[in-house]
């Protein structure tokens, strides 16, 4: 009687996850689902994919156990299967920055170069926010804010920021955050705020990193 090679079988299953992650579009879908549960048509609009193409990518992610779906009436909503998936995405990005030269160059030239001031880490921001020393600004879309945000954060989507500056006090430093380390919305918000005379910085990482650090999260409804 032959003994099954369990280790090989396990690696074959782990390889399914790697195959599911081998698409830029699927990684972008995971980043969006790390913010909030969403419908296929919404995800297609946010990524520039057709609904049919987005659906195919989502099915591949679902087969690999990375996302789950629920049906509400005629609509299907997708979300991450668990915090482990968010950690996997963050780990993948960290490995890329540390060991892939092309990633390091892109981050240095197009991400870090946009902001010469040191960003605020989550622990420091949590302490300063509790003391009322800063205004925490969430520049993501309202549905992402509603699904989960930093305690006391003010939600002003980046596209509305120029028209809503009066809602922010210039007497406090503003710390902006968005979806994650490569989300440019917080960079754009900080650039605009500084141009208008605000003292502004961005937070290291985004909402998923904050949540996974075990820091408090508020939601709407």
C-alpha positions as CSV (number, residue, x, y, z in Angstrom):
1,X,0.0,0.0,0.0
2,X,1.6,3.3,-1.1
3,X,1.8,6.2,1.4
4,X,0.5,9.4,0.0
5,X,3.0,12.3,-0.3
6,X,1.0,14.7,2.0
7,X,3.6,17.4,1.8
8,X,3.5,17.4,-2.0
9,X,-0.3,17.5,-1.9
10,X,-0.2,20.4,0.5
11,X,2.2,22.3,-1.7
12,X,0.0,21.7,-4.7
13,X,-2.9,23.4,-2.9
14,X,-0.7,26.3,-1.7
15,X,0.4,26.7,-5.4
16,X,-3.3,27.3,-6.3
17,X,-3.1,30.4,-4.1
18,X,0.0,31.6,-5.9
19,X,-1.6,31.0,-9.2
20,X,-4.6,33.1,-8.2
21,X,-2.3,35.9,-7.1
22,X,-0.4,36.0,-10.4
23,X,-2.5,38.7,-11.9
24,X,-2.2,42.5,-11.3
25,X,-6.0,42.8,-11.7
26,X,-6.7,40.2,-9.0
27,X,-4.2,41.9,-6.6
28,X,-6.1,45.2,-7.2
29,X,-9.4,43.5,-6.5
30,X,-8.0,42.2,-3.3
31,X,-6.9,45.6,-2.2
32,X,-10.4,47.0,-2.9
33,X,-12.0,44.1,-1.0
34,X,-9.7,44.8,1.9
35,X,-11.5,48.1,2.3
36,X,-15.1,46.9,2.1
37,X,-17.5,44.3,0.7
38,X,-18.5,45.1,-2.9
39,X,-20.5,44.0,-5.8
40,X,-19.1,42.9,-9.1
41,X,-20.2,45.9,-11.1
42,X,-18.7,48.3,-8.5
43,X,-15.4,46.4,-8.6
44,X,-15.4,46.5,-12.4
45,X,-16.0,50.3,-12.4
46,X,-13.2,50.9,-9.9
47,X,-10.6,48.8,-11.7
48,X,-11.6,49.6,-15.3
49,X,-12.4,46.0,-16.1
50,X,-15.5,44.8,-17.8
51,X,-18.1,43.2,-15.6
52,X,-17.5,39.8,-17.3
53,X,-13.7,40.1,-16.8
54,X,-14.0,41.2,-13.2
55,X,-16.3,38.3,-12.5
56,X,-13.8,35.8,-14.0
57,X,-11.0,37.2,-11.8
58,X,-13.3,37.0,-8.7
59,X,-14.2,33.4,-9.4
60,X,-10.5,32.6,-9.6
61,X,-9.9,34.2,-6.3
62,X,-12.9,32.4,-4.8
63,X,-11.7,29.0,-6.0
64,X,-8.4,29.7,-4.3
65,X,-10.2,30.4,-1.0
66,X,-9.1,34.0,-0.9
67,X,-12.6,35.6,-1.1
68,X,-16.1,34.6,-0.3
69,X,-19.5,35.6,-1.8
70,X,-23.0,36.2,-0.5
71,X,-26.2,36.8,-2.5
72,X,-28.6,39.6,-1.6
73,X,-31.5,39.6,-3.9
74,X,-30.2,39.8,-7.5
75,X,-26.8,41.0,-6.4
76,X,-23.7,39.1,-5.4
77,X,-21.3,40.7,-2.9
78,X,-17.7,39.7,-2.4
79,X,-15.4,40.1,0.6
80,X,-12.0,38.8,1.8
81,X,-12.2,35.3,3.3
82,X,-10.4,36.6,6.4
83,X,-7.7,38.8,7.8
84,X,-5.1,36.2,6.7
85,X,-5.7,37.3,3.1
86,X,-5.0,40.9,4.0
87,X,-1.8,39.8,5.8
88,X,-0.8,37.8,2.7
89,X,-1.3,40.8,0.4
90,X,0.8,43.0,2.8
91,X,3.5,40.4,3.0
92,X,3.6,40.1,-0.8
93,X,4.1,43.8,-1.0
94,X,6.8,43.8,1.6
95,X,8.8,41.0,-0.1
96,X,8.5,42.9,-3.4
97,X,9.9,46.1,-1.8
98,X,12.7,44.2,-0.1
99,X,13.9,41.9,-2.9
100,X,12.6,43.0,-6.3
101,X,14.7,45.8,-7.7
102,X,12.0,47.1,-10.0
103,X,9.6,47.5,-7.1
104,X,12.1,49.3,-5.0
105,X,12.8,51.7,-7.9
106,X,9.1,52.4,-8.6
107,X,8.4,53.0,-4.9
108,X,11.4,55.3,-4.5
109,X,10.8,57.3,-7.7
110,X,7.0,57.5,-7.8
111,X,5.8,57.0,-4.2
112,X,8.4,58.2,-1.8
113,X,9.5,61.1,-4.0
114,X,6.0,62.6,-3.7
115,X,6.4,63.3,0.0
116,X,9.7,64.4,1.7
117,X,8.1,64.5,5.2
118,X,8.2,61.5,7.4
119,X,4.7,59.8,7.5
120,X,3.1,59.2,10.8
121,X,3.0,55.6,12.0
122,X,-0.2,54.0,13.3
123,X,0.8,53.9,16.9
124,X,1.9,57.5,17.0
125,X,-1.3,58.6,15.2
126,X,-3.5,56.6,17.6
127,X,-1.9,58.3,20.6
128,X,-2.1,61.8,19.1
129,X,-5.7,61.3,18.0
130,X,-6.7,60.2,21.5
131,X,-5.3,63.5,22.9
132,X,-7.1,65.5,20.3
133,X,-3.8,66.8,18.8
134,X,-4.6,66.0,15.1
135,X,-7.5,65.8,12.7
136,X,-7.6,62.4,11.2
137,X,-8.7,62.6,7.6
138,X,-10.1,59.6,5.7
139,X,-9.9,60.4,1.9
140,X,-11.5,57.1,0.7
141,X,-15.0,56.9,-0.9
142,X,-17.9,57.0,1.6
143,X,-18.7,53.3,1.3
144,X,-15.2,52.3,2.4
145,X,-15.4,54.8,5.3
146,X,-18.7,53.4,6.4
147,X,-17.4,49.8,6.4
148,X,-14.6,50.7,8.8
149,X,-12.5,53.8,9.7
150,X,-10.1,55.2,12.3
151,X,-11.9,56.4,15.4
152,X,-13.0,60.0,15.0
153,X,-11.8,60.3,11.4
154,X,-13.5,62.8,9.2
155,X,-14.4,61.5,5.8
156,X,-13.7,63.8,2.9
157,X,-13.1,61.9,-0.4
158,X,-10.0,63.3,-2.1
159,X,-12.0,64.5,-5.1
160,X,-14.2,66.7,-2.8
161,X,-11.4,68.0,-0.7
162,X,-10.7,71.3,-2.5
163,X,-14.4,72.3,-2.0
164,X,-14.6,71.2,1.6
165,X,-11.5,72.7,3.2
166,X,-13.6,74.9,5.5
167,X,-14.6,71.7,7.4
168,X,-10.9,71.3,8.6
169,X,-9.3,73.5,11.2
170,X,-6.0,75.0,10.4
171,X,-5.1,75.0,14.1
172,X,-4.5,71.3,14.0
173,X,-2.2,69.1,12.0
174,X,-4.1,67.0,9.5
175,X,-3.1,63.3,9.0
176,X,-4.6,61.7,5.9
177,X,-4.9,58.1,5.2
178,X,-6.5,55.9,2.4
179,X,-6.3,52.3,1.2
180,X,-2.7,51.4,1.8
181,X,1.0,52.3,1.2
182,X,0.6,52.6,-2.6
183,X,-2.7,54.4,-2.6
184,X,-2.0,57.9,-4.0
185,X,-5.2,59.5,-2.6
186,X,-3.5,60.4,0.7
187,X,-0.5,61.9,-1.2
188,X,-2.8,64.0,-3.3
189,X,-4.7,65.2,-0.2
190,X,-1.5,66.1,1.7
191,X,-0.2,68.1,-1.4
192,X,-3.4,70.0,-1.6
193,X,-3.6,70.7,2.1
194,X,-0.1,72.0,2.3
195,X,-0.7,74.2,-0.8
196,X,-3.6,75.8,1.1
197,X,-1.6,76.5,4.3
198,X,-2.4,73.4,6.3
199,X,0.1,71.4,8.3
200,X,-0.5,68.0,6.9
201,X,1.1,64.5,6.7
202,X,0.0,61.1,5.8
203,X,-0.3,57.9,7.8
204,X,2.0,54.9,7.0
205,X,-0.1,52.2,5.4
206,X,-3.9,52.4,5.3
207,X,-7.0,51.0,6.8
208,X,-6.1,47.2,6.4
209,X,-2.7,47.8,8.2
210,X,-4.4,49.7,11.0
211,X,-7.0,47.0,11.5
212,X,-4.4,44.2,11.5
213,X,-2.4,46.0,14.1
214,X,-5.3,45.5,16.5
215,X,-6.1,49.2,16.7
216,X,-9.7,50.3,17.3
217,X,-12.0,50.6,14.2
218,X,-15.4,52.4,14.0
219,X,-18.1,51.8,11.4
220,X,-21.3,53.5,10.3
221,X,-24.6,51.8,10.9
